[in-house]
Amino acid sequence: MPDRILNKDNPFDKLEELMKVLRKECPWDNEQTISSLRTYTLEETHEVLEAIDQAVQHNDWSSLKGELGDLLIQIAFYSIIADEHGEFNLADVFDTLIQKMIYRHPHVFGDAQPADVLEQWEQLKDAEHTERTSLMDGIPPLPALAYALKQQKRAARVGFDWQHTGDVIEKLHEELNEFTDEFNKHSEEESNKHRLEDEFGDILFTLVNLARKVDLDPELCLMHTNRKFSERFRGIELLAKERQQDLSKLDLHALEGLYCEVKKELESRKMEKS
C-alpha cells in the first residue's frame, strides 16, 4: 500500500523508501544496474533541458517540476544500488554535495574575497583531482559539442585561446574553404570520406569556439534550432494537409514557399505573445 511511503515525515525519507520498495517488488526496477540506467539518465537530462527551454522561451513552467522529479529519481536509483553494494546511500550523496559546495565557496563560508569567483571555483575543482596529468583529463563523456566546449575552456586556462572573436571568424572561413577544396578535389572518391570528416570536424570545432567567444552554449543553440525546425516542418505538414497537397510530390520551390508561410505565421504568433 502507498501509505508505507506517504506516511514518512519528509520528502527525503519518502523518496528513499519508495526506491527501496520498487527495488524489492517491481521486476523491472529490481533488474536495473548502474550500467543499464545510463541511457535513461541521459534521456531524462535532455528532457529537463527541454523543459527549462520552455520556461525560458515561453514562460511555461508546467513540465519542469515533473522533469526535475524524473531526474531526481535517477539519482535516488543509483544511490539505492550503491547502498545495496555497501558503498554509499542517498544521505551520503547529500552530505558529500553540501561539503563540496561549502569547500568551493570560500568567499561565502570563509575569508576569501568574492572577486574572481569563477577562476577560484576552477582552481578548487582542479585541487580535488590531483591525479590528473593533463587539463584534458576528467572531462565527462558529454555530447560532442559540449565536450568540445569543455576542452576549449580547459585549454583557455593556460592562455591557449584566441584573443579576439574576429580571429575565430577568420579561422571559420579558413576551415570552410579547406572543406570546400577537399570536397571539390575528391567528391567522387569514397576512400576520401575520412578527409571530409576531418575537415568538417574542424568546422564544428571552430563554431564551438565562436559560440564560446560570444558567451553562447553551442549544445543549447543546436537544441533550440532543432526544436525550431521541428515546429516549422510540422507546420508545413499541417498546411499541406489543409490544402490537400502531397509533400512528396512538391518541388523544392513549392516546399520553400510553404516553409516561408509557416515561419512568418509562427513569428507573428510569438510577437503577439510578447
GIUR-V578665 format. One record per backbone hydrogen bond with DSSP energy under -0.5 kcal/mol. CO is the residue of the C=O (numbers start at 1). NH is the residue of the N-H. Records with the same first field share a line. If there is no record, write none. Layout:
CO = NH ; NH
This chain:
1 = 4
2 = 5 ; 6
3 = 7
5 = 8
10 = 14
11 = 15
12 = 16
13 = 17
14 = 18
15 = 19
16 = 20
17 = 21
18 = 22
19 = 23
20 = 24
21 = 25
22 = 26
25 = 27
26 = 30
27 = 31
28 = 32
29 = 32
33 = 37
35 = 38
37 = 41
38 = 42
39 = 43
40 = 44
41 = 45
42 = 46
43 = 47
44 = 48
45 = 49
46 = 50
47 = 51
48 = 52
49 = 53
50 = 54
51 = 55
52 = 56
53 = 57
54 = 58 ; 60
55 = 59
59 = 61
61 = 64 ; 65
63 = 67
64 = 68
65 = 69
66 = 70
67 = 71
68 = 72
69 = 73
70 = 74
71 = 75
72 = 76
73 = 77
74 = 78
75 = 79
76 = 80
77 = 81
78 = 82
79 = 83
80 = 84
81 = 85
82 = 87
83 = 86
89 = 93
90 = 94
91 = 95
92 = 96
93 = 97
94 = 98
95 = 99
96 = 100
97 = 101
98 = 102
99 = 103
100 = 104
102 = 105
105 = 108 ; 109
106 = 110 ; 112
114 = 117
116 = 120
117 = 121
118 = 122
119 = 123
120 = 124
121 = 125
122 = 126
123 = 127
124 = 128
125 = 128
126 = 129
127 = 130
129 = 132
134 = 137
136 = 139
138 = 140
140 = 142
143 = 147
144 = 148
145 = 149
146 = 150
147 = 151
148 = 152
149 = 153
150 = 154
151 = 155
152 = 156
153 = 157
154 = 157
155 = 158 ; 160
156 = 159
159 = 161
164 = 167 ; 168
165 = 168 ; 169
166 = 170
167 = 171
168 = 172
169 = 173
170 = 174
171 = 175
172 = 176
173 = 177
174 = 178
175 = 179
176 = 180
177 = 181
178 = 182
179 = 183
180 = 184
181 = 185
182 = 186
183 = 187
186 = 189
188 = 190
189 = 192
190 = 193
192 = 195 ; 196
193 = 197
194 = 198
195 = 199
196 = 200
197 = 201
198 = 202
199 = 203
200 = 204
201 = 205
202 = 206
203 = 207
204 = 208
205 = 209
206 = 210
207 = 211
208 = 212
209 = 213
210 = 214
211 = 216
212 = 215
216 = 218
217 = 221
218 = 222
219 = 223
220 = 224
221 = 225
222 = 226
223 = 227
224 = 228
225 = 229
226 = 230
227 = 231
228 = 232
229 = 233
230 = 234
231 = 235
232 = 236
233 = 237
234 = 238
235 = 239
236 = 240
237 = 241
238 = 242
239 = 243
240 = 245
241 = 244
245 = 247
246 = 249
247 = 250
251 = 255
252 = 256
253 = 257
254 = 258
255 = 259
256 = 260
257 = 261
258 = 262
259 = 263
260 = 264
261 = 265
262 = 266
263 = 267
264 = 268
265 = 269
266 = 270
267 = 271
268 = 272
269 = 273
270 = 274
